[in-house]
């Protein structure tokens, strides 16, 4: 899997999710996702008036939240 010098995936390999997709994946409301984005807990890219969230960021957030609980 080719990576650049910073060990980040190439732009074409990053999968972005809509707020609705993130909400569905996390089993929360879209408003909860917006709150996470606006608070900085979940990184997002603004595209016009919409947000796109990198899929890896969602998994990283869920993993860290899981470990914070127990």
Z-matrix of the N, CA and C atoms (Angstrom, degrees):
N
C 1 1.447
C 2 1.529 1 108.92
N 3 1.308 2 119.32 1 114.63
C 4 1.455 3 120.77 2 -175.84
C 5 1.521 4 112.39 3 -71.78
N 6 1.316 5 115.58 4 137.36
C 7 1.456 6 121.92 5 177.58
C 8 1.513 7 108.94 6 -130.51
N 9 1.319 8 116.83 7 156.43
C 10 1.452 9 119.63 8 174.97
C 11 1.523 10 108.89 9 -82.11
N 12 1.320 11 117.90 10 -177.16
C 13 1.460 12 121.53 11 -174.56
C 14 1.522 13 113.50 12 -65.61
N 15 1.326 14 118.37 13 -20.40
C 16 1.465 15 121.53 14 179.22
C 17 1.520 16 112.46 15 -89.85
N 18 1.331 17 117.29 16 6.06
C 19 1.462 18 122.68 17 -177.53
C 20 1.520 19 112.73 18 60.57
N 21 1.327 20 117.00 19 29.58
C 22 1.454 21 121.77 20 174.72
C 23 1.522 22 108.14 21 -100.41
N 24 1.335 23 117.48 22 145.80
C 25 1.460 24 118.07 23 177.68
C 26 1.524 25 110.80 24 -64.00
N 27 1.310 26 115.58 25 147.80
C 28 1.461 27 119.74 26 177.11
C 29 1.524 28 108.60 27 -62.19
N 30 1.319 29 117.17 28 152.48
C 31 1.471 30 122.00 29 -174.25
C 32 1.523 31 112.21 30 -52.88
N 33 1.310 32 117.76 31 -37.80
C 34 1.458 33 121.05 32 -179.13
C 35 1.512 34 113.82 33 -67.91
N 36 1.333 35 116.65 34 -15.17
C 37 1.464 36 120.51 35 -177.86
C 38 1.523 37 112.59 36 -94.33
N 39 1.327 38 117.71 37 -10.37
C 40 1.462 39 120.68 38 -179.11
C 41 1.523 40 109.12 39 -80.58
N 42 1.328 41 115.95 40 126.86
C 43 1.459 42 120.96 41 178.41
C 44 1.523 43 108.32 42 -98.51
N 45 1.327 44 116.01 43 125.29
C 46 1.452 45 120.26 44 178.89
C 47 1.518 46 110.29 45 -104.83
N 48 1.324 47 115.29 46 143.48
C 49 1.459 48 121.79 47 179.33
C 50 1.517 49 109.39 48 -116.20
N 51 1.324 50 115.85 49 149.31
C 52 1.464 51 120.17 50 173.70
C 53 1.528 52 108.50 51 -77.64
N 54 1.320 53 116.33 52 165.86
C 55 1.465 54 120.70 53 177.25
C 56 1.528 55 109.93 54 -58.71
N 57 1.329 56 116.85 55 -40.70
C 58 1.474 57 120.58 56 179.49
C 59 1.530 58 110.89 57 -63.05
N 60 1.326 59 116.49 58 -40.50
C 61 1.473 60 120.00 59 179.27
C 62 1.523 61 110.75 60 -66.91
N 63 1.337 62 116.86 61 -40.58
C 64 1.466 63 120.63 62 177.85
C 65 1.522 64 109.61 63 -63.47
N 66 1.331 65 117.09 64 -44.38
C 67 1.465 66 121.19 65 179.51
C 68 1.535 67 110.57 66 -59.55
N 69 1.314 68 116.26 67 -42.79
C 70 1.458 69 120.77 68 179.40
C 71 1.530 70 110.72 69 -65.22
N 72 1.319 71 116.20 70 -44.75
C 73 1.460 72 121.77 71 -179.23
C 74 1.529 73 111.55 72 -62.76
N 75 1.339 74 116.16 73 -40.67
C 76 1.459 75 121.24 74 -178.11
C 77 1.528 76 112.53 75 -87.33
N 78 1.335 77 117.36 76 -7.73
C 79 1.470 78 123.15 77 -177.43
C 80 1.525 79 111.03 78 59.98
N 81 1.338 80 115.75 79 44.73
C 82 1.456 81 121.91 80 176.23
C 83 1.522 82 108.16 81 -131.56
N 84 1.332 83 116.55 82 174.94
C 85 1.464 84 119.65 83 179.05
C 86 1.531 85 110.15 84 -79.47
N 87 1.334 86 115.14 85 162.10
C 88 1.458 87 119.73 86 175.66
C 89 1.525 88 110.05 87 -62.25
N 90 1.328 89 118.17 88 -35.52
C 91 1.458 90 121.28 89 179.36
C 92 1.528 91 110.43 90 -61.02
N 93 1.322 92 117.91 91 -38.51
C 94 1.464 93 121.12 92 177.34
C 95 1.524 94 110.27 93 -62.06
N 96 1.321 95 116.84 94 -41.88
C 97 1.470 96 120.88 95 178.77
C 98 1.531 97 109.73 96 -63.48
N 99 1.334 98 117.21 97 -44.72
C 100 1.471 99 120.11 98 177.94
C 101 1.525 100 110.79 99 -58.96
N 102 1.339 101 117.07 100 -40.50
C 103 1.467 102 120.39 101 179.14
C 104 1.528 103 110.78 102 -63.11
N 105 1.329 104 116.50 103 -42.14
C 106 1.469 105 120.58 104 179.11
C 107 1.526 106 111.05 105 -63.93
N 108 1.334 107 116.63 106 -39.20
C 109 1.461 108 121.15 107 179.29
C 110 1.529 109 109.99 108 -67.21
N 111 1.327 110 116.84 109 -48.52
C 112 1.466 111 120.62 110 -176.88
C 113 1.527 112 112.58 111 -67.90
N 114 1.327 113 117.59 112 -28.17
C 115 1.468 114 120.58 113 178.86
C 116 1.528 115 111.37 114 -81.81
N 117 1.334 116 116.71 115 -10.81
C 118 1.455 117 120.16 116 -179.58
C 119 1.522 118 113.78 117 88.50
N 120 1.327 119 117.27 118 1.15
C 121 1.467 120 119.98 119 179.84
C 122 1.521 121 111.98 120 -72.91
N 123 1.316 122 116.34 121 -25.65
C 124 1.460 123 121.52 122 -179.79
C 125 1.526 124 107.91 123 -127.25
N 126 1.332 125 118.28 124 114.31
C 127 1.462 126 120.01 125 -179.01
C 128 1.526 127 110.87 126 -68.22
N 129 1.313 128 116.23 127 144.97
C 130 1.460 129 120.76 128 179.62
C 131 1.518 130 109.56 129 -149.08
N 132 1.305 131 114.70 130 155.82
C 133 1.453 132 123.50 131 177.15
C 134 1.517 133 107.53 132 -107.14
N 135 1.308 134 117.15 133 131.03
C 136 1.463 135 119.83 134 179.55
C 137 1.525 136 108.82 135 -88.57
N 138 1.315 137 116.13 136 126.86
C 139 1.457 138 122.57 137 177.66
C 140 1.525 139 105.98 138 -123.14
N 141 1.334 140 116.66 139 101.53
C 142 1.454 141 119.97 140 -174.23
C 143 1.514 142 109.03 141 63.34
N 144 1.314 143 116.38 142 -123.00
C 145 1.468 144 120.60 143 178.39
C 146 1.524 145 111.68 144 -96.91
N 147 1.318 146 116.45 145 1.32
C 148 1.463 147 121.02 146 -177.23
C 149 1.522 148 111.15 147 -104.67
N 150 1.317 149 115.61 148 164.95
C 151 1.458 150 121.85 149 174.94
C 152 1.525 151 108.64 150 -116.39
N 153 1.326 152 114.95 151 147.12
C 154 1.457 153 121.54 152 171.70
C 155 1.518 154 106.98 153 -126.27
N 156 1.319 155 115.60 154 133.55
C 157 1.460 156 121.43 155 -176.41
C 158 1.525 157 108.78 156 -112.83
N 159 1.342 158 117.39 157 128.10
C 160 1.468 159 118.72 158 176.87
C 161 1.527 160 109.98 159 -61.16
N 162 1.316 161 116.38 160 132.42
C 163 1.464 162 120.69 161 -177.92
C 164 1.525 163 111.71 162 -55.91
N 165 1.329 164 117.23 163 -40.18
C 166 1.470 165 120.42 164 -179.94
C 167 1.525 166 111.00 165 -61.92
N 168 1.330 167 117.77 166 -35.23
C 169 1.471 168 120.87 167 179.70
C 170 1.526 169 110.53 168 -63.44
N 171 1.328 170 116.86 169 -36.92
C 172 1.469 171 120.71 170 178.11
C 173 1.526 172 109.45 171 -64.69
N 174 1.334 173 116.52 172 -46.99
C 175 1.465 174 120.13 173 -179.45
C 176 1.529 175 110.67 174 -64.65
N 177 1.342 176 117.08 175 -40.58
C 178 1.465 177 120.27 176 178.04
C 179 1.524 178 110.74 177 -62.84
N 180 1.337 179 116.94 178 -42.28
C 181 1.461 180 121.14 179 179.86
C 182 1.534 181 110.27 180 -62.60
N 183 1.321 182 116.32 181 -47.15
C 184 1.461 183 120.25 182 -178.72
C 185 1.529 184 110.84 183 -63.34
N 186 1.334 185 116.29 184 -40.48
C 187 1.459 186 119.74 185 179.62
C 188 1.522 187 110.97 186 -64.61
N 189 1.323 188 117.78 187 -44.30
C 190 1.473 189 119.78 188 -179.45
C 191 1.523 190 110.47 189 -69.31
N 192 1.327 191 117.89 190 -37.08
C 193 1.464 192 121.43 191 178.59
C 194 1.527 193 109.71 192 -65.25
N 195 1.317 194 116.44 193 -39.08
C 196 1.462 195 121.70 194 179.41
C 197 1.520 196 110.45 195 -61.34
N 198 1.338 197 116.39 196 -46.18
C 199 1.454 198 119.88 197 -177.24
C 200 1.525 199 112.54 198 -74.54
N 201 1.340 200 117.69 199 -25.64
C 202 1.459 201 121.18 200 177.96
C 203 1.533 202 111.01 201 -67.54
N 204 1.335 203 116.31 202 -30.12
C 205 1.461 204 121.06 203 -175.82
C 206 1.533 205 110.64 204 -69.25
N 207 1.325 206 116.46 205 -45.33
C 208 1.447 207 118.14 206 -172.19
C 209 1.482 208 112.77 207 -111.86
